[in-house]
């Protein structure tokens, strides 16, 4: 089966992606979402991106050696002063695919945080925009992350910093 290419996804569909209020029912209590987010942040970028297969895996392996994640975790990537922009873009696509594909092991809320974090880090640390989402949609998503009681303080601080860019 061919994997969908989410790179050219219609921005209106992606706006629906950020509409976290449409999650039909909460399967995970807040305490568990916090634990799942901590686990995801400590997970290997490479291993998770490879689980989706092509085209994300193909693009991952095509990165120059200096940009290959190796044993890098999501948290380490998001904390780098100079994260590779293409790797952030792949993480964004991974999270979007995880959210869109119903069979993903990641809860929709966690996929949303990872998706938005990759966008925010690209803007804050690389000065680049890796999404076609409107500033209004991003502002909504940023505020949503800040408002979640299960989001850790470091992630919340990153999003508070990003809030200043979109006001």
MARPALO-319406 format. One record per atom (N, C-alpha, C): residue number from 1; residue in three letters; chain; atom name; x, y, z. Coordinates in nm, 4 decimals. Layout:
<rs>
   pos   code   unit   site          x          y          z
   NUM    ALA      A     CA          X          Y          Z
...
</rs>
This chain:
<rs>
   pos   code   unit   site          x          y          z
     1    UNK      A      N     0.0841    -0.1172     0.0000
     1    UNK      A     CA     0.0000     0.0000     0.0000
     1    UNK      A      C     0.0890     0.1239     0.0000
     2    UNK      A      N     0.0514     0.2239    -0.0789
     2    UNK      A     CA     0.1270     0.3479    -0.0889
     2    UNK      A      C     0.0897     0.4404     0.0252
     3    UNK      A      N     0.1904     0.5003     0.0875
     3    UNK      A     CA     0.1677     0.5961     0.1955
     3    UNK      A      C     0.1245     0.7295     0.1363
     4    UNK      A      N     0.0339     0.8008     0.2019
     4    UNK      A     CA    -0.0078     0.9305     0.1498
     4    UNK      A      C     0.1041     1.0332     0.1635
     5    UNK      A      N     0.1140     1.1223     0.0652
     5    UNK      A     CA     0.2093     1.2328     0.0716
     5    UNK      A      C     0.1357     1.3503     0.1335
     6    UNK      A      N     0.1643     1.3796     0.2589
     6    UNK      A     CA     0.0937     1.4843     0.3323
     6    UNK      A      C     0.1544     1.6214     0.3110
     7    UNK      A      N     0.2659     1.6283     0.2358
     7    UNK      A     CA     0.3349     1.7558     0.2161
     7    UNK      A      C     0.2459     1.8588     0.1477
     8    UNK      A      N     0.1661     1.8165     0.0525
     8    UNK      A     CA     0.0825     1.9103    -0.0211
     8    UNK      A      C    -0.0608     1.9133     0.0266
     9    UNK      A      N    -0.0854     1.8761     0.1504
     9    UNK      A     CA    -0.2202     1.8718     0.2043
     9    UNK      A      C    -0.2844     2.0098     0.2031
    10    UNK      A      N    -0.4105     2.0130     0.1659
    10    UNK      A     CA    -0.4872     2.1374     0.1620
    10    UNK      A      C    -0.4855     2.2029     0.3002
    11    UNK      A      N    -0.4466     2.3316     0.3091
    11    UNK      A     CA    -0.4412     2.3993     0.4395
    11    UNK      A      C    -0.5741     2.3963     0.5148
    12    UNK      A      N    -0.6864     2.3909     0.4444
    12    UNK      A     CA    -0.8157     2.3838     0.5144
    12    UNK      A      C    -0.8303     2.2530     0.5902
    13    UNK      A      N    -0.7769     2.1449     0.5322
    13    UNK      A     CA    -0.7792     2.0170     0.6030
    13    UNK      A      C    -0.6881     2.0217     0.7250
    14    UNK      A      N    -0.5745     2.0896     0.7092
    14    UNK      A     CA    -0.4827     2.1002     0.8219
    14    UNK      A      C    -0.5417     2.1857     0.9331
    15    UNK      A      N    -0.6230     2.2828     0.8972
    15    UNK      A     CA    -0.6894     2.3640     0.9998
    15    UNK      A      C    -0.7804     2.2744     1.0833
    16    UNK      A      N    -0.8458     2.1794     1.0194
    16    UNK      A     CA    -0.9277     2.0839     1.0944
    16    UNK      A      C    -0.8405     2.0006     1.1874
    17    UNK      A      N    -0.7166     1.9746     1.1454
    17    UNK      A     CA    -0.6230     1.8988     1.2272
    17    UNK      A      C    -0.6023     1.9662     1.3622
    18    UNK      A      N    -0.5952     2.0971     1.3610
    18    UNK      A     CA    -0.5724     2.1709     1.4843
    18    UNK      A      C    -0.6977     2.1857     1.5690
    19    UNK      A      N    -0.8123     2.1479     1.5149
    19    UNK      A     CA    -0.9361     2.1626     1.5898
    19    UNK      A      C    -0.9489     2.0484     1.6889
    20    UNK      A      N    -0.8726     2.0585     1.7961
    20    UNK      A     CA    -0.8672     1.9516     1.8948
    20    UNK      A      C    -0.9987     1.9356     1.9700
    21    UNK      A      N    -1.0887     2.0330     1.9601
    21    UNK      A     CA    -1.2176     2.0189     2.0266
    21    UNK      A      C    -1.3052     1.9151     1.9589
    22    UNK      A      N    -1.2664     1.8720     1.8379
    22    UNK      A     CA    -1.3446     1.7725     1.7674
    22    UNK      A      C    -1.3078     1.6305     1.8071
    23    UNK      A      N    -1.2126     1.6119     1.8981
    23    UNK      A     CA    -1.1803     1.4781     1.9424
    23    UNK      A      C    -1.3077     1.4194     2.0022
    24    UNK      A      N    -1.3607     1.3097     1.9447
    24    UNK      A     CA    -1.4923     1.2624     1.9828
    24    UNK      A      C    -1.5074     1.2242     2.1293
    25    UNK      A      N    -1.4069     1.1648     2.1867
    25    UNK      A     CA    -1.4138     1.1307     2.3286
    25    UNK      A      C    -1.2729     1.1212     2.3810
    26    UNK      A      N    -1.2575     1.1550     2.5058
    26    UNK      A     CA    -1.1255     1.1508     2.5671
    26    UNK      A      C    -1.1020     1.0089     2.6169
    27    UNK      A      N    -1.0063     0.9424     2.5542
    27    UNK      A     CA    -0.9733     0.8062     2.5930
    27    UNK      A      C    -0.8710     0.8022     2.7053
    28    UNK      A      N    -0.7962     0.9085     2.7195
    28    UNK      A     CA    -0.6870     0.9115     2.8156
    28    UNK      A      C    -0.7121     1.0182     2.9212
    29    UNK      A      N    -0.7005     0.9838     3.0489
    29    UNK      A     CA    -0.7089     1.0860     3.1538
    29    UNK      A      C    -0.5876     1.1794     3.1452
    30    UNK      A      N    -0.6017     1.2993     3.2001
    30    UNK      A     CA    -0.4954     1.4002     3.1941
    30    UNK      A      C    -0.3632     1.3475     3.2476
    31    UNK      A      N    -0.3652     1.2728     3.3575
    31    UNK      A     CA    -0.2406     1.2218     3.4157
    31    UNK      A      C    -0.1691     1.1310     3.3164
    32    UNK      A      N    -0.2466     1.0499     3.2454
    32    UNK      A     CA    -0.1857     0.9592     3.1493
    32    UNK      A      C    -0.1351     1.0339     3.0268
    33    UNK      A      N    -0.2060     1.1382     2.9846
    33    UNK      A     CA    -0.1573     1.2171     2.8711
    33    UNK      A      C    -0.0224     1.2795     2.9039
    34    UNK      A      N    -0.0062     1.3278     3.0244
    34    UNK      A     CA     0.1225     1.3832     3.0662
    34    UNK      A      C     0.2326     1.2785     3.0591
    35    UNK      A      N     0.2039     1.1577     3.1056
    35    UNK      A     CA     0.3030     1.0496     3.1017
    35    UNK      A      C     0.3341     1.0104     2.9571
    36    UNK      A      N     0.2322     1.0075     2.8732
    36    UNK      A     CA     0.2535     0.9725     2.7320
    36    UNK      A      C     0.3370     1.0802     2.6633
    37    UNK      A      N     0.3098     1.2063     2.6928
    37    UNK      A     CA     0.3899     1.3148     2.6341
    37    UNK      A      C     0.5350     1.3038     2.6794
    38    UNK      A      N     0.5582     1.2803     2.8071
    38    UNK      A     CA     0.6956     1.2651     2.8573
    38    UNK      A      C     0.7656     1.1485     2.7872
    39    UNK      A      N     0.6932     1.0395     2.7688
    39    UNK      A     CA     0.7502     0.9229     2.7001
    39    UNK      A      C     0.7847     0.9581     2.5553
    40    UNK      A      N     0.6940     1.0276     2.4872
    40    UNK      A     CA     0.7176     1.0631     2.3475
    40    UNK      A      C     0.8368     1.1568     2.3337
    41    UNK      A      N     0.8466     1.2542     2.4236
    41    UNK      A     CA     0.9580     1.3490     2.4208
    41    UNK      A      C     1.0919     1.2762     2.4412
    42    UNK      A      N     1.0899     1.1663     2.5165
    42    UNK      A     CA     1.2120     1.0894     2.5428
    42    UNK      A      C     1.2378     0.9816     2.4377
    43    UNK      A      N     1.1492     0.9703     2.3391
    43    UNK      A     CA     1.1605     0.8665     2.2361
    43    UNK      A      C     1.2550     0.9079     2.1243
    44    UNK      A      N     1.3075     0.8080     2.0555
    44    UNK      A     CA     1.3985     0.8292     1.9432
    44    UNK      A      C     1.3232     0.8837     1.8218
    45    UNK      A      N     1.3705     0.9951     1.7707
    45    UNK      A     CA     1.3124     1.0535     1.6503
    45    UNK      A      C     1.3229     0.9539     1.5353
    46    UNK      A      N     1.4401     0.8983     1.5170
    46    UNK      A     CA     1.4636     0.8084     1.4039
    46    UNK      A      C     1.3707     0.6879     1.4085
    47    UNK      A      N     1.3607     0.6233     1.5238
    47    UNK      A     CA     1.2752     0.5048     1.5323
    47    UNK      A      C     1.1303     0.5378     1.5015
    48    UNK      A      N     1.0806     0.6474     1.5541
    48    UNK      A     CA     0.9410     0.6826     1.5303
    48    UNK      A      C     0.9157     0.7223     1.3857
    49    UNK      A      N     1.0059     0.7976     1.3264
    49    UNK      A     CA     0.9867     0.8380     1.1874
    49    UNK      A      C     0.9952     0.7192     1.0930
    50    UNK      A      N     1.0751     0.6219     1.1278
    50    UNK      A     CA     1.0862     0.5021     1.0436
    50    UNK      A      C     0.9623     0.4143     1.0507
    51    UNK      A      N     0.8831     0.4258     1.1564
    51    UNK      A     CA     0.7649     0.3404     1.1697
    51    UNK      A      C     0.6590     0.3711     1.0657
    52    UNK      A      N     0.6586     0.4930     1.0123
    52    UNK      A     CA     0.5575     0.5291     0.9128
    52    UNK      A      C     0.5948     0.4852     0.7727
    53    UNK      A      N     0.7156     0.4389     0.7515
    53    UNK      A     CA     0.7574     0.3977     0.6184
    53    UNK      A      C     0.7731     0.5165     0.5261
    54    UNK      A      N     0.7705     0.4895     0.3974
    54    UNK      A     CA     0.7890     0.5983     0.3019
    54    UNK      A      C     0.6633     0.6829     0.2951
    55    UNK      A      N     0.6702     0.8089     0.2537
    55    UNK      A     CA     0.7862     0.8827     0.2060
    55    UNK      A      C     0.8679     0.9459     0.3189
    56    UNK      A      N     0.8148     0.9480     0.4411
    56    UNK      A     CA     0.8879     1.0116     0.5520
    56    UNK      A      C     1.0193     0.9397     0.5784
    57    UNK      A      N     1.0168     0.8083     0.5809
    57    UNK      A     CA     1.1375     0.7308     0.6061
    57    UNK      A      C     1.2402     0.7523     0.4951
    58    UNK      A      N     1.1949     0.7597     0.3721
    58    UNK      A     CA     1.2861     0.7834     0.2593
    58    UNK      A      C     1.3526     0.9198     0.2737
    59    UNK      A      N     1.2736     1.0212     0.3066
    59    UNK      A     CA     1.3295     1.1558     0.3247
    59    UNK      A      C     1.4242     1.1607     0.4449
    60    UNK      A      N     1.3917     1.0858     0.5498
    60    UNK      A     CA     1.4783     1.0799     0.6675
    60    UNK      A      C     1.6160     1.0264     0.6296
    61    UNK      A      N     1.6182     0.9170     0.5547
    61    UNK      A     CA     1.7456     0.8550     0.5182
    61    UNK      A      C     1.8208     0.9341     0.4114
    62    UNK      A      N     1.7526     1.0261     0.3452
    62    UNK      A     CA     1.8175     1.1100     0.2441
    62    UNK      A      C     1.8821     1.2347     0.3049
    63    UNK      A      N     1.8579     1.2589     0.4334
    63    UNK      A     CA     1.9195     1.3749     0.4978
    63    UNK      A      C     2.0707     1.3608     0.4993
    64    UNK      A      N     2.1429     1.4726     0.4903
    64    UNK      A     CA     2.2896     1.4667     0.5026
    64    UNK      A      C     2.3280     1.4075     0.6390
    65    UNK      A      N     2.4421     1.3416     0.6475
    65    UNK      A     CA     2.4832     1.2779     0.7734
    65    UNK      A      C     2.4769     1.3710     0.8944
    66    UNK      A      N     2.5115     1.4969     0.8781
    66    UNK      A     CA     2.5104     1.5907     0.9911
    66    UNK      A      C     2.3689     1.6183     1.0417
    67    UNK      A      N     2.2672     1.5914     0.9592
    67    UNK      A     CA     2.1289     1.6163     0.9993
    67    UNK      A      C     2.0555     1.4893     1.0409
    68    UNK      A      N     2.1203     1.3742     1.0287
    68    UNK      A     CA     2.0587     1.2482     1.0683
    68    UNK      A      C     2.0374     1.2491     1.2193
    69    UNK      A      N     1.9210     1.2033     1.2641
    69    UNK      A     CA     1.8939     1.2103     1.4081
    69    UNK      A      C     1.9712     1.1097     1.4921
    70    UNK      A      N     2.0100     0.9955     1.4358
    70    UNK      A     CA     2.0798     0.8951     1.5157
    70    UNK      A      C     2.0004     0.8620     1.6404
    71    UNK      A      N     2.0602     0.8827     1.7573
    71    UNK      A     CA     1.9940     0.8516     1.8844
    71    UNK      A      C     1.9211     0.9719     1.9442
    72    UNK      A      N     1.9101     1.0784     1.8688
    72    UNK      A     CA     1.8452     1.2007     1.9147
    72    UNK      A      C     1.6993     1.1751     1.9523
    73    UNK      A      N     1.6585     1.2271     2.0675
    73    UNK      A     CA     1.5185     1.2160     2.1085
    73    UNK      A      C     1.4428     1.3396     2.0619
    74    UNK      A      N     1.3104     1.3322     2.0677
    74    UNK      A     CA     1.2295     1.4478     2.0325
    74    UNK      A      C     1.2644     1.5654     2.1232
    75    UNK      A      N     1.2809     1.5400     2.2512
    75    UNK      A     CA     1.3148     1.6466     2.3455
    75    UNK      A      C     1.4478     1.7116     2.3132
    76    UNK      A      N     1.5474     1.6301     2.2806
    76    UNK      A     CA     1.6787     1.6845     2.2453
    76    UNK      A      C     1.6707     1.7669     2.1170
    77    UNK      A      N     1.5943     1.7192     2.0192
    77    UNK      A     CA     1.5763     1.7949     1.8957
    77    UNK      A      C     1.5110     1.9294     1.9243
    78    UNK      A      N     1.4056     1.9282     2.0041
    78    UNK      A     CA     1.3315     2.0507     2.0328
    78    UNK      A      C     1.4114     2.1489     2.1183
    79    UNK      A      N     1.5111     2.1001     2.1928
    79    UNK      A     CA     1.5922     2.1873     2.2780
    79    UNK      A      C     1.7169     2.2411     2.2086
    80    UNK      A      N     1.7513     2.1853     2.0939
    80    UNK      A     CA     1.8729     2.2309     2.0248
    80    UNK      A      C     1.8611     2.3771     1.9848
    81    UNK      A      N     1.9734     2.4474     1.9930
    81    UNK      A     CA     1.9764     2.5870     1.9497
    81    UNK      A      C     1.9708     2.5972     1.7974
    82    UNK      A      N     2.0158     2.4914     1.7295
    82    UNK      A     CA     2.0216     2.4916     1.5831
    82    UNK      A      C     1.9661     2.3612     1.5250
    83    UNK      A      N     1.8395     2.3311     1.5492
    83    UNK      A     CA     1.7849     2.2045     1.4984
    83    UNK      A      C     1.7785     2.2051     1.3458
    84    UNK      A      N     1.8047     2.0898     1.2831
    84    UNK      A     CA     1.7938     2.0836     1.1371
    84    UNK      A      C     1.6487     2.1086     1.0940
    85    UNK      A      N     1.6304     2.2063     1.0092
    85    UNK      A     CA     1.4971     2.2452     0.9653
    85    UNK      A      C     1.4245     2.1299     0.8964
    86    UNK      A      N     1.4945     2.0561     0.8129
    86    UNK      A     CA     1.4310     1.9451     0.7412
    86    UNK      A      C     1.3856     1.8360     0.8391
    87    UNK      A      N     1.4623     1.8134     0.9440
    87    UNK      A     CA     1.4229     1.7141     1.0441
    87    UNK      A      C     1.2981     1.7613     1.1190
    88    UNK      A      N     1.2910     1.8892     1.1517
    88    UNK      A     CA     1.1699     1.9434     1.2145
    88    UNK      A      C     1.0495     1.9264     1.1220
    89    UNK      A      N     1.0704     1.9471     0.9942
    89    UNK      A     CA     0.9632     1.9294     0.8969
    89    UNK      A      C     0.9170     1.7838     0.8917
    90    UNK      A      N     1.0104     1.6912     0.8986
    90    UNK      A     CA     0.9742     1.5489     0.8995
    90    UNK      A      C     0.8985     1.5123     1.0272
    91    UNK      A      N     0.9397     1.5675     1.1399
    91    UNK      A     CA     0.8687     1.5430     1.2659
    91    UNK      A      C     0.7266     1.5974     1.2558
    92    UNK      A      N     0.7120     1.7141     1.1963
    92    UNK      A     CA     0.5790     1.7727     1.1764
    92    UNK      A      C     0.4931     1.6782     1.0933
    93    UNK      A      N     0.5492     1.6249     0.9852
    93    UNK      A     CA     0.4744     1.5326     0.8996
    93    UNK      A      C     0.4412     1.4028     0.9725
    94    UNK      A      N     0.5360     1.3538     1.0529
    94    UNK      A     CA     0.5112     1.2339     1.1342
    94    UNK      A      C     0.3924     1.2560     1.2273
    95    UNK      A      N     0.3915     1.3698     1.2956
    95    UNK      A     CA     0.2838     1.3985     1.3906
    95    UNK      A      C     0.1511     1.4159     1.3185
    96    UNK      A      N     0.1540     1.4828     1.2046
    96    UNK      A     CA     0.0314     1.5031     1.1271
    96    UNK      A      C    -0.0230     1.3683     1.0800
    97    UNK      A      N     0.0654     1.2838     1.0294
    97    UNK      A     CA     0.0239     1.1510     0.9848
    97    UNK      A      C    -0.0285     1.0682     1.1014
    98    UNK      A      N     0.0338     1.0818     1.2173
    98    UNK      A     CA    -0.0121     1.0091     1.3366
    98    UNK      A      C    -0.1514     1.0528     1.3765
    99    UNK      A      N    -0.1796     1.1799     1.3613
    99    UNK      A     CA    -0.3109     1.2335     1.3970
    99    UNK      A      C    -0.4171     1.1925     1.2951
   100    UNK      A      N    -0.3804     1.1980     1.1673
   100    UNK      A     CA    -0.4760     1.1689     1.0615
   100    UNK      A      C    -0.5067     1.0202     1.0542
   101    UNK      A      N    -0.4061     0.9380     1.0725
   101    UNK      A     CA    -0.4250     0.7929     1.0645
   101    UNK      A      C    -0.4827     0.7446     1.1964
   102    UNK      A      N    -0.6006     0.6897     1.1919
   102    UNK      A     CA    -0.6688     0.6458     1.3117
   102    UNK      A      C    -0.5993     0.5361     1.3885
   103    UNK      A      N    -0.5124     0.4614     1.3224
   103    UNK      A     CA    -0.4508     0.3471     1.3894
   103    UNK      A      C    -0.3229     0.3827     1.4648
   104    UNK      A      N    -0.2881     0.5077     1.4699
   104    UNK      A     CA    -0.1662     0.5492     1.5377
   104    UNK      A      C    -0.1732     0.5184     1.6865
   105    UNK      A      N    -0.0582     0.4825     1.7419
   105    UNK      A     CA    -0.0509     0.4569     1.8858
   105    UNK      A      C    -0.0505     0.5866     1.9656
   106    UNK      A      N    -0.0195     0.6985     1.8997
   106    UNK      A     CA    -0.0174     0.8270     1.9695
   106    UNK      A      C    -0.1578     0.8827     1.9841
   107    UNK      A      N    -0.1964     0.9198     2.1058
   107    UNK      A     CA    -0.3247     0.9892     2.1188
   107    UNK      A      C    -0.3226     1.1184     2.0372
   108    UNK      A      N    -0.4377     1.1583     1.9888
   108    UNK      A     CA    -0.4487     1.2776     1.9041
   108    UNK      A      C    -0.3910     1.4006     1.9739
   109    UNK      A      N    -0.4126     1.4119     2.1038
   109    UNK      A     CA    -0.3619     1.5284     2.1772
   109    UNK      A      C    -0.2092     1.5336     2.1751
   110    UNK      A      N    -0.1454     1.4181     2.1884
   110    UNK      A     CA     0.0012     1.4119     2.1892
   110    UNK      A      C     0.0549     1.4425     2.0497
   111    UNK      A      N    -0.0074     1.3859     1.9477
   111    UNK      A     CA     0.0333     1.4140     1.8102
   111    UNK      A      C     0.0211     1.5632     1.7811
   112    UNK      A      N    -0.0831     1.6256     1.8330
   112    UNK      A     CA    -0.1030     1.7694     1.8127
   112    UNK      A      C     0.0086     1.8497     1.8778
   113    UNK      A      N     0.0473     1.8129     1.9994
   113    UNK      A     CA     0.1557     1.8847     2.0686
   113    UNK      A      C     0.2870     1.8685     1.9920
   114    UNK      A      N     0.3175     1.7482     1.9450
   114    UNK      A     CA     0.4417     1.7250     1.8706
   114    UNK      A      C     0.4390     1.8045     1.7396
   115    UNK      A      N     0.3260     1.8023     1.6716
   115    UNK      A     CA     0.3088     1.8777     1.5474
   115    UNK      A      C     0.3360     2.0265     1.5696
   116    UNK      A      N     0.2700     2.0820     1.6680
   116    UNK      A     CA     0.2852     2.2248     1.6955
   116    UNK      A      C     0.4250     2.2584     1.7470
   117    UNK      A      N     0.4836     2.1702     1.8251
   117    UNK      A     CA     0.6183     2.1955     1.8766
   117    UNK      A      C     0.7186     2.2051     1.7623
   118    UNK      A      N     0.7072     2.1172     1.6642
   118    UNK      A     CA     0.8001     2.1236     1.5511
   118    UNK      A      C     0.7861     2.2562     1.4771
   119    UNK      A      N     0.6639     2.3047     1.4617
   119    UNK      A     CA     0.6388     2.4324     1.3938
   119    UNK      A      C     0.6957     2.5484     1.4755
   120    UNK      A      N     0.6703     2.5464     1.6053
   120    UNK      A     CA     0.7149     2.6531     1.6949
   120    UNK      A      C     0.8675     2.6576     1.7026
   121    UNK      A      N     0.9319     2.5418     1.7139
   121    UNK      A     CA     1.0783     2.5369     1.7226
   121    UNK      A      C     1.1403     2.5867     1.5917
   122    UNK      A      N     1.0827     2.5489     1.4785
   122    UNK      A     CA     1.1353     2.5965     1.3497
   122    UNK      A      C     1.1283     2.7489     1.3425
   123    UNK      A      N     1.0211     2.8035     1.3916
   123    UNK      A     CA     1.0052     2.9494     1.3858
   123    UNK      A      C     1.0971     3.0196     1.4857
   124    UNK      A      N     1.1034     2.9676     1.6091
   124    UNK      A     CA     1.1835     3.0319     1.7128
   124    UNK      A      C     1.3337     3.0148     1.6923
   125    UNK      A      N     1.3773     2.8951     1.6565
   125    UNK      A     CA     1.5204     2.8651     1.6526
   125    UNK      A      C     1.5822     2.8761     1.5141
   126    UNK      A      N     1.4996     2.8580     1.4103
   126    UNK      A     CA     1.5526     2.8639     1.2740
   126    UNK      A      C     1.5032     2.9869     1.1989
   127    UNK      A      N     1.4058     3.0555     1.2568
   127    UNK      A     CA     1.3498     3.1714     1.1898
   127    UNK      A      C     1.2738     3.1359     1.0638
   128    UNK      A      N     1.2262     3.0116     1.0560
   128    UNK      A     CA     1.1580     2.9629     0.9352
   128    UNK      A      C     1.0167     2.9147     0.9679
   129    UNK      A      N     0.9326     2.9299     0.8705
   129    UNK      A     CA     0.7948     2.8834     0.8797
   129    UNK      A      C     0.7848     2.7511     0.8048
   130    UNK      A      N     0.7391     2.6443     0.8721
   130    UNK      A     CA     0.7289     2.5140     0.8065
   130    UNK      A      C     0.5835     2.4687     0.7960
   131    UNK      A      N     0.4938     2.5639     0.7962
   131    UNK      A     CA     0.3524     2.5318     0.7842
   131    UNK      A      C     0.2829     2.6383     0.7008
   132    UNK      A      N     0.1728     2.5983     0.6434
   132    UNK      A     CA     0.0893     2.6936     0.5704
   132    UNK      A      C    -0.0281     2.7392     0.6563
   133    UNK      A      N    -0.0312     2.6933     0.7812
   133    UNK      A     CA    -0.1371     2.7355     0.8721
   133    UNK      A      C    -0.1331     2.8867     0.8905
   134    UNK      A      N    -0.2495     2.9454     0.9038
   134    UNK      A     CA    -0.2559     3.0892     0.9294
   134    UNK      A      C    -0.2043     3.1176     1.0703
   135    UNK      A      N    -0.1614     3.2410     1.0917
   135    UNK      A     CA    -0.1188     3.2802     1.2253
   135    UNK      A      C    -0.2325     3.2629     1.3252
   136    UNK      A      N    -0.3542     3.2873     1.2823
   136    UNK      A     CA    -0.4703     3.2715     1.3701
   136    UNK      A      C    -0.4859     3.1258     1.4144
   137    UNK      A      N    -0.4716     3.0325     1.3194
   137    UNK      A     CA    -0.4814     2.8905     1.3540
   137    UNK      A      C    -0.3673     2.8500     1.4467
   138    UNK      A      N    -0.2473     2.9002     1.4187
   138    UNK      A     CA    -0.1334     2.8683     1.5047
   138    UNK      A      C    -0.1508     2.9271     1.6440
   139    UNK      A      N    -0.2001     3.0474     1.6520
   139    UNK      A     CA    -0.2245     3.1107     1.7813
   139    UNK      A      C    -0.3235     3.0291     1.8633
   140    UNK      A      N    -0.4267     2.9801     1.7977
   140    UNK      A     CA    -0.5242     2.8945     1.8644
   140    UNK      A      C    -0.4559     2.7679     1.9176
   141    UNK      A      N    -0.3754     2.7037     1.8322
   141    UNK      A     CA    -0.3061     2.5812     1.8732
   141    UNK      A      C    -0.2066     2.6059     1.9851
   142    UNK      A      N    -0.1333     2.7156     1.9763
   142    UNK      A     CA    -0.0360     2.7506     2.0802
   142    UNK      A      C    -0.1070     2.7712     2.2136
   143    UNK      A      N    -0.2162     2.8444     2.2109
   143    UNK      A     CA    -0.2908     2.8683     2.3347
   143    UNK      A      C    -0.3487     2.7383     2.3890
   144    UNK      A      N    -0.3940     2.6504     2.2991
   144    UNK      A     CA    -0.4480     2.5212     2.3416
   144    UNK      A      C    -0.3410     2.4420     2.4177
   145    UNK      A      N    -0.2177     2.4381     2.3647
   145    UNK      A     CA    -0.1101     2.3649     2.4326
   145    UNK      A      C    -0.0837     2.4263     2.5698
   146    UNK      A      N    -0.0744     2.5580     2.5768
   146    UNK      A     CA    -0.0485     2.6258     2.7047
   146    UNK      A      C    -0.1567     2.5920     2.8070
   147    UNK      A      N    -0.2796     2.5786     2.7624
   147    UNK      A     CA    -0.3925     2.5551     2.8527
   147    UNK      A      C    -0.4059     2.4109     2.9015
   148    UNK      A      N    -0.3320     2.3181     2.8426
   148    UNK      A     CA    -0.3459     2.1782     2.8819
   148    UNK      A      C    -0.2743     2.1524     3.0141
   149    UNK      A      N    -0.3454     2.1029     3.1144
   149    UNK      A     CA    -0.2828     2.0819     3.2461
   149    UNK      A      C    -0.1766     1.9721     3.2463
   150    UNK      A      N    -0.1781     1.8839     3.1476
   150    UNK      A     CA    -0.0854     1.7722     3.1429
   150    UNK      A      C     0.0437     1.8050     3.0676
   151    UNK      A      N     0.0533     1.9226     3.0073
   151    UNK      A     CA     0.1746     1.9617     2.9353
   151    UNK      A      C     0.2793     2.0064     3.0367
   152    UNK      A      N     0.4031     1.9589     3.0195
   152    UNK      A     CA     0.5106     1.9904     3.1135
   152    UNK      A      C     0.5500     2.1372     3.1057
   153    UNK      A      N     0.6155     2.1842     3.2100
   153    UNK      A     CA     0.6535     2.3244     3.2211
   153    UNK      A      C     0.7470     2.3719     3.1114
   154    UNK      A      N     0.8418     2.2894     3.0698
   154    UNK      A     CA     0.9352     2.3282     2.9648
   154    UNK      A      C     0.8647     2.3499     2.8314
   155    UNK      A      N     0.7739     2.2596     2.7976
   155    UNK      A     CA     0.6976     2.2738     2.6728
   155    UNK      A      C     0.6067     2.3955     2.6813
   156    UNK      A      N     0.5431     2.4130     2.7952
   156    UNK      A     CA     0.4550     2.5289     2.8132
   156    UNK      A      C     0.5344     2.6595     2.7995
   157    UNK      A      N     0.6569     2.6647     2.8548
   157    UNK      A     CA     0.7403     2.7849     2.8444
   157    UNK      A      C     0.7782     2.8122     2.6987
   158    UNK      A      N     0.8096     2.7081     2.6238
   158    UNK      A     CA     0.8408     2.7232     2.4822
   158    UNK      A      C     0.7219     2.7840     2.4075
   159    UNK      A      N     0.6025     2.7368     2.4386
   159    UNK      A     CA     0.4829     2.7870     2.3715
   159    UNK      A      C     0.4478     2.9291     2.4164
   160    UNK      A      N     0.4790     2.9627     2.5399
   160    UNK      A     CA     0.4588     3.1013     2.5838
   160    UNK      A      C     0.5509     3.1953     2.5082
   161    UNK      A      N     0.6722     3.1491     2.4831
   161    UNK      A     CA     0.7656     3.2287     2.4040
   161    UNK      A      C     0.7131     3.2442     2.2612
   162    UNK      A      N     0.6608     3.1377     2.2050
   162    UNK      A     CA     0.6072     3.1422     2.0683
   162    UNK      A      C     0.4843     3.2309     2.0599
   163    UNK      A      N     0.4090     3.2377     2.1678
   163    UNK      A     CA     0.2879     3.3205     2.1712
   163    UNK      A      C     0.3201     3.4647     2.1331
   164    UNK      A      N     0.4371     3.5110     2.1733
   164    UNK      A     CA     0.4772     3.6488     2.1425
   164    UNK      A      C     0.4964     3.6725     1.9922
   165    UNK      A      N     0.5334     3.5660     1.9194
   165    UNK      A     CA     0.5533     3.5795     1.7751
   165    UNK      A      C     0.4229     3.5968     1.6983
   166    UNK      A      N     0.3152     3.5421     1.7522
   166    UNK      A     CA     0.1894     3.5379     1.6794
   166    UNK      A      C     0.0872     3.6371     1.7293
   167    UNK      A      N     0.1226     3.7199     1.8269
   167    UNK      A     CA     0.0272     3.8201     1.8777
   167    UNK      A      C     0.0350     3.9449     1.7960
</rs>
